[in-house]
Amino acid sequence: MSVRTRDTLGGRSAIVGIGATEFSKDSGRSELKLAVEAVRAALDDAGLTPADVDGMVTFTMDTNPEITVAQACGMGELSFFSRVHYGGGAACATVQQAALAVATGVAEVVVCYRAFNERSGRRFGSGVQHREPSAEGVALGWSLPFGLLTPASWVAMAAQRYLHTHGLTPEAFGQVAVTARRHAATNPGAYFHDRPITLADHAASRWIVEPLRLLDCCQETDGAQALVVTSLERARDLPNAPAVVAAAAQGAGRAQEQMTSFYRDDLTGLPEMGVVARQLWRTSGLTPADIDVGILYDHFTPFVLMQLEEFGFCGKGEAADFVAGERLPLNTHGGQLGEAYLHGMNGIAEGVRQIRGTAVNRISGAGRVLVTAGTGVPTSGLVLSGDG
């Protein structure tokens, strides 16, 4: 894939299995056990066995080595294993890596997984506690001494500029939170099942870092999610309807940093997601009007609005009205705000369920789903479609 030309990856592979643990605040077991449970569930869903797997992909942040998970699951030889960097930005890229391996014949069945005790163990929301010296850590040195210590504080800088530029108030972000929690309320697997919120609830929630309130910030979760990717030809012989990888992309923008890209000319957008958007549209041949469901990474509500604008669903500063008007079914599982924070992997699973027609909040006739990964960091995205 190039930032300039259409690639040939689309339509050659499919997600054929999805599996997850329960989503909780205290799993009571190791991250390795969580990973193994999710992987086994995904293989069962795909109608495959551990012996069929010859490739594995996860995040650089995952504590579960590919060979350890393979051994614990009873897998044999691996011909492909890979990890993707930049936290939540890796989510859709794990599927891209798997699709690349399958398309080139490097592997036949690839499992993508992510597992953590992010609530009962390491809590990402607590910010930087300790960091080994590294070149990428230098960028944080320009922000941490001045009090920008947490992900919420980093996002708040861009969110404040977004509101100022477009003449909006923090209530604009509430549309995203209300939508996510509405869908979570009808999803039995969601942590916030049966607990919708209103715009008034959003406006009354306490400040975290202005202009972000508590209900603008995703939850912290213990759990795991796994996906199984194989060729489209093989997928057609398996039990479930394949979710075809119609396009997959990664993107990093100019002057890109991890969450602190404050020295760009404009803080009101997400250039890294713009790179992904252009590649996905170019490769798939689709436009925003062709998308039936959007599963957009929602660690913080402002970045959902910016993603909608980067992908061309609406103009700059118009995304809050776009969400309020329900012009696109959005985060139908409840997102990370409502279902669980699994670094976006649970969003990919929801995309698969929408293609299969098995989602709790099913969108009738959904044949094309846009899924995105973490924002504010180098990121990734997918377009999933039905077969034919």
Phi, psi and chi 1 to 4 in degrees:
 res  aa     phi    psi   chi1   chi2   chi3   chi4
   1 MET       -  143.6  177.6  177.6  -67.7      -
   2 SER  -128.3  157.2  163.6      -      -      -
   3 VAL   -74.0   -2.7  -64.7      -      -      -
   4 ARG  -115.4  -25.9  -56.4  175.6 -172.1   84.4
   5 THR  -126.2  159.1   60.5      -      -      -
   6 ARG   -73.1  137.9 -177.7  179.3 -173.4  -86.0
   7 ASP   -97.4  177.3   69.2   62.7      -      -
   8 THR  -113.8   18.2   59.7      -      -      -
   9 LEU   -78.8  -31.3 -173.9   61.6      -      -
  10 GLY   -59.0  137.0      -      -      -      -
  11 GLY    82.9    5.7      -      -      -      -
  12 ARG  -103.1  -10.5  -59.4  177.0   66.2 -180.0
  13 SER  -144.2  170.3   62.3      -      -      -
  14 ALA  -152.0  153.2      -      -      -      -
  15 ILE   -86.2  123.1  -59.1  174.1      -      -
  16 VAL  -117.1   -7.7  -64.1      -      -      -
  17 GLY  -148.4  140.8      -      -      -      -
  18 ILE  -134.8  141.6   54.0  176.2      -      -
  19 GLY  -155.1  145.3      -      -      -      -
  20 ALA  -147.4  160.0      -      -      -      -
  21 THR   -84.1  179.6   64.1      -      -      -
  22 GLU   -68.6  156.8   82.7  -71.9   -3.6      -
  23 PHE  -103.7  121.9  -56.1  136.7      -      -
  24 SER  -141.0 -177.6   73.8      -      -      -
  25 LYS  -105.8   -6.6  -59.1  -55.9  180.0 -173.4
  26 ASP  -158.7   93.1 -173.2   -0.2      -      -
  27 SER   -68.1  -29.5   72.6      -      -      -
  28 GLY    74.7   13.7      -      -      -      -
  29 ARG  -149.5  169.5   51.2 -152.6 -167.4  -85.4
  30 SER   -71.7  160.5   69.9      -      -      -
  31 GLU   -65.0  -31.6  -67.4 -178.9  -24.3      -
  32 LEU   -64.0  -44.6  175.5   59.0      -      -
  33 LYS   -62.8  -39.9 -173.7  168.5  178.7   59.6
  34 LEU   -60.0  -46.4  -67.9  172.3      -      -
  35 ALA   -59.8  -45.9      -      -      -      -
  36 VAL   -63.5  -42.2  170.7      -      -      -
  37 GLU   -59.8  -44.7  -72.7  179.9   24.2      -
  38 ALA   -67.5  -41.5      -      -      -      -
  39 VAL   -63.6  -45.6  169.2      -      -      -
  40 ARG   -62.4  -39.5  -74.4  175.5  172.1  166.5
  41 ALA   -65.0  -38.9      -      -      -      -
  42 ALA   -67.1  -40.0      -      -      -      -
  43 LEU   -66.9  -40.9  -71.8  169.9      -      -
  44 ASP   -60.0  -43.0  -72.4  -15.4      -      -
  45 ASP   -62.1  -35.4 -178.0   63.2      -      -
  46 ALA   -79.9  -12.0      -      -      -      -
  47 GLY    74.1   28.6      -      -      -      -
  48 LEU  -120.3  169.6  -64.2  169.7      -      -
  49 THR  -118.8  164.1   69.9      -      -      -
  50 PRO   -55.7  -31.4  -29.4   37.5      -      -
  51 ALA   -65.4  -21.0      -      -      -      -
  52 ASP   -77.6  -17.9  -66.6  -51.5      -      -
  53 VAL   -83.0  130.4  177.3      -      -      -
  54 ASP  -130.5   10.4   54.2    1.7      -      -
  55 GLY  -148.8  148.7      -      -      -      -
  56 MET  -143.9  141.6  -57.8 -166.6   77.3      -
  57 VAL  -136.7  138.6 -172.2      -      -      -
  58 THR  -147.0 -165.3 -172.5      -      -      -
  59 PHE   -95.3  151.3  -67.4   47.2      -      -
  60 THR   -62.7  -26.3   56.3      -      -      -
  61 MET   -79.4  -11.6  -66.9 -177.5   72.7      -
  62 ASP   -72.5  141.0 -156.1  -76.2      -      -
  63 THR   -90.1    2.4   62.5      -      -      -
  64 ASN  -108.8  101.6  -55.8  -67.4      -      -
  65 PRO   -59.0  146.5  -22.8   34.0      -      -
  66 GLU   -57.2  -42.8  -58.4   91.6  -46.2      -
  67 ILE   -69.0  -30.7   54.2  173.4      -      -
  68 THR   -71.2  -43.2  -53.9      -      -      -
  69 VAL   -64.1  -41.8  174.6      -      -      -
  70 ALA   -59.8  -44.8      -      -      -      -
  71 GLN   -64.9  -43.3 -177.6  178.1   11.2      -
  72 ALA   -67.7  -26.8      -      -      -      -
  73 CYS   -88.2  -11.3  -72.4      -      -      -
  74 GLY    86.3   24.4      -      -      -      -
  75 MET   -79.5  164.1  -63.1  172.7 -172.8      -
  76 GLY  -102.1 -129.0      -      -      -      -
  77 GLU   -74.6  143.6  -62.7  174.8  -24.7      -
  78 LEU  -113.1  136.5  -60.7  178.4      -      -
  79 SER  -107.5   -4.3   57.4      -      -      -
  80 PHE  -151.9  131.8  175.6   74.3      -      -
  81 PHE  -150.9  140.6   36.0   92.1      -      -
  82 SER  -154.8  155.6  178.5      -      -      -
  83 ARG  -133.0  147.3  -70.7 -171.8  169.4 -140.1
  84 VAL  -117.8  137.4 -171.8      -      -      -
  85 HIS   -88.8  175.7 -162.8   28.2      -      -
  86 TYR    76.5   44.1  -54.7  116.4      -      -
  87 GLY    53.8 -133.5      -      -      -      -
  88 GLY   -61.0  -18.7      -      -      -      -
  89 GLY   -64.3  -13.6      -      -      -      -
  90 ALA   -81.1  -16.5      -      -      -      -
  91 ALA   -51.5  -63.5      -      -      -      -
  92 CYS   -69.1  -24.9  -64.9      -      -      -
  93 ALA   -68.2  -24.8      -      -      -      -
  94 THR   -63.0  -39.4   63.9      -      -      -
  95 VAL   -70.3  -37.5  174.4      -      -      -
  96 GLN   -60.5  -44.9 -177.3 -167.2   40.7      -
  97 GLN   -60.0  -44.1  -70.0  -81.9  -47.2      -
  98 ALA   -62.5  -42.8      -      -      -      -
  99 ALA   -63.7  -39.3      -      -      -      -
 100 LEU   -63.0  -42.5  -74.3  164.7      -      -
 101 ALA   -64.1  -42.7      -      -      -      -
 102 VAL   -67.8  -43.2  168.2      -      -      -
 103 ALA   -65.5  -30.2      -      -      -      -
 104 THR   -95.5   -0.5   55.5      -      -      -
 105 GLY    80.1   10.3      -      -      -      -
 106 VAL   -70.8  -31.6  173.3      -      -      -
 107 ALA  -147.5  160.2      -      -      -      -
 108 GLU  -106.5  -38.6  -65.7 -177.8    8.1      -
 109 VAL  -132.8  117.7  175.4      -      -      -
 110 VAL  -119.0  132.1 -177.9      -      -      -
 111 VAL  -103.0  129.2  171.4      -      -      -
 112 CYS  -107.5  137.2  -51.8      -      -      -
 113 TYR  -149.5  158.6   64.2   93.4      -      -
 114 ARG  -151.2  130.3  179.1   74.7  172.9  106.5
 115 ALA  -142.9  135.6      -      -      -      -
 116 PHE  -161.7  156.5   53.1   35.1      -      -
 117 ASN  -101.7   78.7  -75.6  -40.2      -      -
 118 GLU   -85.1  -14.1 -161.1  -86.9  -29.7      -
 119 ARG   -98.7  -50.4  173.1   69.7 -176.8 -165.7
 120 SER   -81.9  -15.9   65.4      -      -      -
 121 GLY  -111.2 -115.8      -      -      -      -
 122 ARG   -78.5  119.7  177.4 -171.6  174.3 -171.0
 123 ARG  -100.0  109.0  -61.2  179.1   63.4  176.3
 124 PHE   -61.9  -31.5  -61.5  157.5      -      -
 125 GLY   -65.0  -16.9      -      -      -      -
 126 SER   -76.6   -9.3   62.0      -      -      -
 127 GLY    84.7 -160.5      -      -      -      -
 128 VAL   -79.7  114.3  177.9      -      -      -
 129 GLN  -101.6  -40.0  -56.1  -64.7  -45.3      -
 130 HIS  -158.8  143.4  172.3   74.0      -      -
 131 ARG  -145.9  130.3 -169.2 -179.8 -174.6   96.3
 132 GLU   -68.2  146.5  -64.6  -61.3  -34.4      -
 133 PRO   -57.5  133.2  -23.7   34.4      -      -
 134 SER  -159.6  160.2   68.5      -      -      -
 135 ALA   -63.8  -40.3      -      -      -      -
 136 GLU   -71.0  -22.9   65.7 -176.3    7.5      -
 137 GLY   -72.6  -16.9      -      -      -      -
 138 VAL   -60.6  -38.3  170.5      -      -      -
 139 ALA   -58.9  -36.8      -      -      -      -
 140 LEU   -65.6  -23.6  -68.4  174.5      -      -
 141 GLY   -64.7  -18.2      -      -      -      -
 142 TRP   -86.0   -8.7  -64.2  104.3      -      -
 143 SER  -118.8  -41.8  -56.2      -      -      -
 144 LEU   -58.8  -43.0  -61.5 -178.0      -      -
 145 PRO   -62.9  -17.5  -22.7   35.6      -      -
 146 PHE  -101.9   12.4  -54.3  100.5      -      -
 147 GLY    99.8   -0.6      -      -      -      -
 148 LEU   -87.7   84.8  -61.6 -178.3      -      -
 149 LEU  -106.7  -16.0  -61.2  170.7      -      -
 150 THR  -125.7  160.2   64.4      -      -      -
 151 PRO   -54.7  -39.6  -29.4   36.7      -      -
 152 ALA   -61.3  -39.8      -      -      -      -
 153 SER   -68.7  -34.6   68.4      -      -      -
 154 TRP   -67.0  -43.5  -58.1  -30.6      -      -
 155 VAL   -69.5  -34.0  172.9      -      -      -
 156 ALA   -58.7  -33.4      -      -      -      -
 157 MET   -59.5  -49.5  -68.4  -79.5  -76.2      -
 158 ALA   -69.4  -37.9      -      -      -      -
 159 ALA   -63.3  -41.3      -      -      -      -
 160 GLN   -62.8  -41.9 -167.7   74.0  -84.6      -
 161 ARG   -66.7  -38.6 -174.1   64.7 -176.1  177.9
 162 TYR   -59.4  -47.9  179.4   87.7      -      -
 163 LEU   -62.7  -44.9  -64.4  178.2      -      -
 164 HIS   -62.1  -46.3  172.0   78.5      -      -
 165 THR   -63.4  -38.7  -62.1      -      -      -
 166 HIS  -101.1    6.3  -61.2  -58.6      -      -
 167 GLY    64.2   39.6      -      -      -      -
 168 LEU  -110.9  168.3  -59.6  170.1      -      -
 169 THR  -113.2  166.3   66.4      -      -      -
 170 PRO   -58.4  -19.1  -27.5   36.5      -      -
 171 GLU   -62.0  -21.0  -76.9   63.3   43.9      -
 172 ALA   -59.6  -33.0      -      -      -      -
 173 PHE   -73.3  -22.2  -56.4  145.7      -      -
 174 GLY   -62.2  -27.8      -      -      -      -
 175 GLN   -59.3  -38.9  -58.2  -70.0   -7.7      -
 176 VAL   -68.0  -45.0  175.0      -      -      -
 177 ALA   -63.4  -43.3      -      -      -      -
 178 VAL   -64.4  -41.0  168.8      -      -      -
 179 THR   -63.0  -46.2  -62.7      -      -      -
 180 ALA   -61.9  -45.8      -      -      -      -
 181 ARG   -70.7  -27.9  -69.9  -71.3  -66.3  -87.4
 182 ARG   -63.5  -42.9 -176.9  177.3   72.9 -112.7
 183 HIS   -72.5  -38.5  -71.3  134.4      -      -
 184 ALA   -61.9  -33.8      -      -      -      -
 185 ALA   -61.9  -25.8      -      -      -      -
 186 THR  -105.4    8.8   54.6      -      -      -
 187 ASN  -107.4  105.8  174.1    7.7      -      -
 188 PRO   -58.7  -22.9  -23.4   34.7      -      -
 189 GLY   -84.5   -5.7      -      -      -      -
 190 ALA   -84.2  144.7      -      -      -      -
 191 TYR   -61.9  -37.6 -178.1   75.3      -      -
 192 PHE   -96.7   34.4  -73.8  110.4      -      -
 193 HIS   -57.6  134.8  175.6 -122.6      -      -
 194 ASP    66.1   22.7 -155.7   28.6      -      -
 195 ARG  -133.4   69.4  -74.8 -174.7  -81.2  176.1
 196 PRO   -70.9  166.9   29.2  -35.6      -      -
 197 ILE  -131.2  166.3   60.6  170.9      -      -
 198 THR  -114.0  169.6   64.9      -      -      -
 199 LEU   -60.9  -33.5  -73.6  173.8      -      -
 200 ALA   -65.3  -38.7      -      -      -      -
 201 ASP   -62.1  -43.2  -67.3  -31.4      -      -
 202 HIS   -60.5  -48.2  171.9  -92.2      -      -
 203 ALA   -65.8  -24.6      -      -      -      -
 204 ALA   -89.8  -11.6      -      -      -      -
 205 SER   -70.4  152.1   63.7      -      -      -
 206 ARG   -71.4  152.7   63.5 -176.3  173.6   88.4
 207 TRP   -66.5  139.8  -66.5  113.7      -      -
 208 ILE  -102.9  -62.6  -61.0  -59.5      -      -
 209 VAL  -142.4  114.4 -177.6      -      -      -
 210 GLU   -55.8  134.1  -69.7 -170.4   53.1      -
 211 PRO   -96.8   24.0   36.7  -36.5      -      -
 212 LEU   -95.3  128.4  -59.7 -178.4      -      -
 213 ARG   -98.8  171.5  -63.3 -176.3  178.8  -84.4
 214 LEU   -52.8  -42.6  176.1   65.4      -      -
 215 LEU   -80.0    3.6  -66.5  178.7      -      -
 216 ASP   -91.3   -8.3  -70.2  -51.1      -      -
 217 CYS  -110.1  136.9  -53.8      -      -      -
 218 CYS   -69.4  163.9   75.9      -      -      -
 219 GLN   -80.5  177.1   57.5 -171.7  -55.5      -
 220 GLU  -113.8  137.8  -64.0  170.7  -52.3      -
 221 THR  -137.5  145.1  -57.6      -      -      -
 222 ASP   -98.8  135.8  -72.7    7.5      -      -
 223 GLY   159.8 -175.9      -      -      -      -
 224 ALA  -150.8  152.3      -      -      -      -
 225 GLN  -139.7  138.9  178.4   79.1   58.9      -
 226 ALA  -133.8  153.1      -      -      -      -
 227 LEU  -135.2  148.1  -44.4  161.7      -      -
 228 VAL  -118.4  128.2 -178.5      -      -      -
 229 VAL  -119.9  134.8  178.1      -      -      -
 230 THR  -147.3 -178.0 -168.5      -      -      -
 231 SER   -69.6  154.3   67.9      -      -      -
 232 LEU   -63.1  -36.0 -178.4   55.6      -      -
 233 GLU   -61.8  -46.6  -69.1   74.0   18.3      -
 234 ARG   -69.3  -35.4 -175.1  166.8 -173.4  174.6
 235 ALA   -58.0  -34.3      -      -      -      -
 236 ARG   -67.9  -15.4  -71.3  168.7  174.6  154.8
 237 ASP   -98.8    3.4  -66.2  -32.2      -      -
 238 LEU   -99.7  166.1  -63.4  174.7      -      -
 239 PRO   -62.9  -37.7  -22.1   32.4      -      -
 240 ASN   -99.3  151.7  -65.4  -54.1      -      -
 241 ALA   -60.7  130.8      -      -      -      -
 242 PRO   -72.0  144.1   25.5  -33.1      -      -
 243 ALA   -98.2  100.5      -      -      -      -
 244 VAL   -71.1  135.7  179.5      -      -      -
 245 VAL   -81.5   91.0 -179.7      -      -      -
 246 ALA   -72.4  -29.2      -      -      -      -
 247 ALA  -162.9  148.8      -      -      -      -
 248 ALA  -144.9  141.1      -      -      -      -
 249 ALA  -151.1  152.9      -      -      -      -
 250 GLN  -117.9  159.1  -76.7 -175.9  -78.7      -
 251 GLY  -156.1  136.6      -      -      -      -
 252 ALA  -131.9  138.4      -      -      -      -
 253 GLY   -94.8  177.4      -      -      -      -
 254 ARG   -68.0  146.8  -65.9 -177.6 -176.6  -84.4
 255 ALA    55.3   36.6      -      -      -      -
 256 GLN   -77.4  131.4 -179.2   79.9   60.7      -
 257 GLU  -129.5  177.3  -65.4  176.5    2.2      -
 258 GLN   -90.0   97.2  -70.0 -161.9   73.2      -
 259 MET    74.0   -7.3  -57.9  -64.7  -67.2      -
 260 THR  -126.3   42.1   58.8      -      -      -
 261 SER   -81.3   61.3  -58.0      -      -      -
 262 PHE   -86.1   -4.3  -58.4  138.9      -      -
 263 TYR  -104.7   16.3  -64.3   94.4      -      -
 264 ARG   -76.3  166.1  -70.0  168.6  166.2  167.5
 265 ASP   -67.7  -27.8  -66.4  -23.9      -      -
 266 ASP  -139.0  129.3 -176.9    9.1      -      -
 267 LEU  -101.3    7.0  -66.7 -175.9      -      -
 268 THR   -94.8    6.9   65.1      -      -      -
 269 GLY  -138.1 -174.4      -      -      -      -
 270 LEU  -129.0   83.1  -63.4  165.8      -      -
 271 PRO   -55.7  -33.6  -26.1   35.5      -      -
 272 GLU   -62.7  -36.8   61.3  -82.5   -1.1      -
 273 MET   -75.8  -26.2 -164.9   58.0   79.9      -
 274 GLY   -63.1  -38.6      -      -      -      -
 275 VAL   -61.3  -46.4  175.6      -      -      -
 276 VAL   -61.0  -45.2  170.7      -      -      -
 277 ALA   -59.2  -47.9      -      -      -      -
 278 ARG   -61.1  -39.9  -68.7 -168.5  -61.6  -86.2
 279 GLN   -69.1  -41.9  -66.2 -177.4   29.2      -
 280 LEU   -64.5  -44.3  -69.1 -179.9      -      -
 281 TRP   -66.1  -41.4  -64.7  145.8      -      -
 282 ARG   -64.0  -44.8 -178.0 -175.5  -63.9  119.4
 283 THR   -73.5  -41.6  -64.1      -      -      -
 284 SER   -80.2  -21.5   67.0      -      -      -
 285 GLY    75.0   12.4      -      -      -      -
 286 LEU  -100.1  169.7  -58.3  174.5      -      -
 287 THR  -129.4  170.3   69.2      -      -      -
 288 PRO   -53.8  -33.1  -29.9   37.5      -      -
 289 ALA   -65.8  -17.8      -      -      -      -
 290 ASP   -88.4   -9.2  -62.5  -46.9      -      -
 291 ILE   -85.2  130.8  -61.6  -61.0      -      -
 292 ASP   -92.3  -31.3  -59.9  -51.3      -      -
 293 VAL  -143.3  139.9 -177.5      -      -      -
 294 GLY  -114.0  122.4      -      -      -      -
 295 ILE  -111.8   92.7  -52.7  -63.5      -      -
 296 LEU  -106.1  134.1  -55.8 -172.6      -      -
 297 TYR   -57.4  122.9 -162.2   95.5      -      -
 298 ASP  -127.4   56.0   59.0  -20.1      -      -
 299 HIS   -68.6  -29.9   54.5  -15.5      -      -
 300 PHE  -142.6  137.5  -63.1   98.8      -      -
 301 THR   -58.6  -39.5   57.0      -      -      -
 302 PRO   -58.4  -34.3  -21.8   32.5      -      -
 303 PHE   -74.6  -17.9  -79.7   -0.3      -      -
 304 VAL   -68.3  -44.3  174.5      -      -      -
 305 LEU   -60.5  -45.2  -59.2 -177.5      -      -
 306 MET   -64.7  -35.6  -66.1 -177.2 -163.6      -
 307 GLN   -63.8  -44.3  -74.0 -179.3   79.2      -
 308 LEU   -56.8  -38.7  -72.1  165.9      -      -
 309 GLU   -73.3  -39.9  -65.2  167.2   11.3      -
 310 GLU   -62.6  -35.3  -68.7  -72.9   -5.8      -
 311 PHE   -82.7   -6.2  -85.9   93.3      -      -
 312 GLY    85.3   17.4      -      -      -      -
 313 PHE   -70.8  -24.5  -72.9   99.1      -      -
 314 CYS  -158.6  173.6   55.8      -      -      -
 315 GLY   -79.9  170.8      -      -      -      -
 316 LYS   -61.6  131.9  -62.7  -68.1 -174.9 -179.3
 317 GLY    79.6    3.0      -      -      -      -
 318 GLU  -104.3   -1.9  -62.4  175.9   -2.6      -
 319 ALA   -67.4  -34.0      -      -      -      -
 320 ALA   -61.9  -42.6      -      -      -      -
 321 ASP   -67.2  -35.0  -71.2  -20.7      -      -
 322 PHE   -61.4  -45.8 -179.4   91.2      -      -
 323 VAL   -67.0  -44.3  175.2      -      -      -
 324 ALA   -61.0  -33.2      -      -      -      -
 325 GLY   -80.5   -1.8      -      -      -      -
 326 GLU    51.5   45.6  -60.3 -176.7   22.0      -
 327 ARG   -79.7  -12.7  -67.7  161.7   57.8 -173.0
 328 LEU  -145.0  124.6  175.7   72.2      -      -
 329 PRO   -56.5  125.2  -25.2   36.1      -      -
 330 LEU  -127.3  126.9 -172.2   65.2      -      -
 331 ASN    47.2   61.6  -69.7  -13.7      -      -
 332 THR   -68.9  -11.4   47.9      -      -      -
 333 HIS   -89.9  -10.8   56.4  -39.6      -      -
 334 GLY   108.5   -8.5      -      -      -      -
 335 GLY    64.8 -168.2      -      -      -      -
 336 GLN   -80.1  -17.3  -60.7 -176.6  116.6      -
 337 LEU   -72.0  -32.7  -68.5  163.6      -      -
 338 GLY  -119.0  -38.3      -      -      -      -
 339 GLU   -86.5  -68.6 -175.6 -174.0   56.5      -
 340 ALA  -168.8  152.9      -      -      -      -
 341 TYR   -96.4   98.4  175.4   66.9      -      -
 342 LEU  -120.7   37.7 -103.8  -65.0      -      -
 343 HIS    54.5   30.8 -104.5  162.7      -      -
 344 GLY    87.0   -9.5      -      -      -      -
 345 MET   -68.1  -32.7  -65.1  -66.4  -84.8      -
 346 ASN   -69.2  -23.9   53.1  -41.0      -      -
 347 GLY   -68.7  -38.4      -      -      -      -
 348 ILE   -63.1  -41.5  -57.8  173.5      -      -
 349 ALA   -60.7  -39.1      -      -      -      -
 350 GLU   -65.2  -37.0  174.0   66.2    6.9      -
 351 GLY   -59.5  -41.4      -      -      -      -
 352 VAL   -63.7  -43.4  173.0      -      -      -
 353 ARG   -63.4  -37.0  -71.8 -170.2  -69.2  -94.0
 354 GLN   -65.5  -40.0  -72.5  -68.9   -8.4      -
 355 ILE   -65.5  -40.3  -65.9  -62.2      -      -
 356 ARG   -71.8  -22.2  -69.1  179.7  178.2  179.4
 357 GLY    82.6   22.9      -      -      -      -
 358 THR  -111.7    4.5   59.9      -      -      -
 359 ALA   -65.6  146.2      -      -      -      -
 360 VAL   -59.7  -47.2  171.8      -      -      -
 361 ASN   -99.7   67.0  -63.2  -52.2      -      -
 362 ARG   -68.1  134.7  178.5 -169.7  174.9 -162.7
 363 ILE   -98.1  111.9  -56.8  -56.5      -      -
 364 SER   -58.1  130.3 -179.6      -      -      -
 365 GLY    77.1   12.6      -      -      -      -
 366 ALA   -63.1  116.8      -      -      -      -
 367 GLY  -119.9  -11.5      -      -      -      -
 368 ARG  -141.5  122.5  -61.7 -174.9 -179.7  100.2
 369 VAL  -124.5  130.7  178.4      -      -      -
 370 LEU   -94.9  128.7  171.1   66.7      -      -
 371 VAL  -125.2  134.4 -173.8      -      -      -
 372 THR  -122.7  162.4   63.7      -      -      -
 373 ALA  -109.7 -172.1      -      -      -      -
 374 GLY   -55.3  143.6      -      -      -      -
 375 THR  -112.6  157.4   44.1      -      -      -
 376 GLY    88.2   -6.9      -      -      -      -
 377 VAL  -131.1  165.2  -64.8      -      -      -
 378 PRO   -52.1  133.1  -29.5   38.4      -      -
 379 THR  -135.3 -168.7 -171.5      -      -      -
 380 SER  -157.7  168.9   53.9      -      -      -
 381 GLY  -160.7  162.9      -      -      -      -
 382 LEU  -136.5  150.8  -61.8  168.5      -      -
 383 VAL  -115.7  117.9  174.3      -      -      -
 384 LEU  -103.3  144.1  -58.0  177.9      -      -
 385 SER  -142.1  166.3   69.0      -      -      -
 386 GLY   -75.1  169.9      -      -      -      -
 387 ASP   -90.8  101.2 -177.8   17.5      -      -
 388 GLY    97.5      -      -      -      -      -
